Amino acid sequence: MNTDNTALVLEGGGLRGVFTCGVLDCFMDHGLRFPFTVGVSAGACNGLSYMSGQRGRAKKSNIDLMDEHHYVGFKYLLTQRCIMDFKLLFEDFPERIIPYDYDAYFSNPDRFVMVTTNCLTGKAEYFEEKTSSERVMDIVRASSSLPFVSPITYVDGIPMLDGGIVDSIPIEYALRQGYDKAVIILTRNKGYRKKASSMPLAKVTYKKYPNLRNALQERNAAYNRTMDLIEGLEAEGKITVIRPINPVEVGRMEKDTAKLRALYQEGYDIAEQLLASEKL
């Protein structure tokens, strides 16, 4: 596949992102690179390992170390105000347990964008960082900070949360960068749409951030509009979409590593088949 003018777009989805890990490991096995990649939430996390060329690193952090470290659970809401052990994920993992190769990332000439939601404006923010390791982790932590179960995270002194609140699948942003083709990795099956939710806790939890509250109320509708756009572009042959075939049984905070391994393998196998058939 000639990817010279092709953008790669990575959806989030918490631990459903192991599907993306499988696809990206397959890409690395085949030496497939893109000049521009944009990732949201788990997509940003997994995209970082892809951009540093650390094949298997995202799989190890999302699956192999789950049983050992048990980093998902309500106990962390008491100690860190977060459903996941963010200290482990964004400090211990990249610094010592599965060290992140910042040198390889910083020297990679391809662009990488991570998406967050600005709590003040209720708008998406698109960050590129290739010099400061601390700022890289600030951005990816903010992009992964799920509303209600994670504390607000600051980037450059600005309060941020999960980029998926506003722009879950930033295909429009990617196309605005001048790329006329795109490969999108989704973590839900074709036809999936989010159901409407009233989110009564938003008024209390984010009472200081009215624009954020509005964004949360519009989140499902915005996601569904994006999915309509993606399926339309896919039908016209303008983009390639890689997604799970069947409804995903893996939850956003899944702890069952057997399920995680199966979803990872599905991602790898689908990407392998697309490459073998020259559809990618």
PyMOL commands that set and color helices and strands:
alter all, ss='L'
color gray80, all
select helices_A, chain A and resi 14-29+42-51+57-64+66-69+75-79+86-97+102-107+133-143+163-165+171-176+202-205+210-235+257-276
alter helices_A, ss='H'
color red, helices_A
select strands_A, chain A and resi 6-10+36-40+111-118+124-127+153-155+158-162+181-185+239-242
alter strands_A, ss='S'
color yellow, strands_A
deselect
rebuild
show_as cartoon
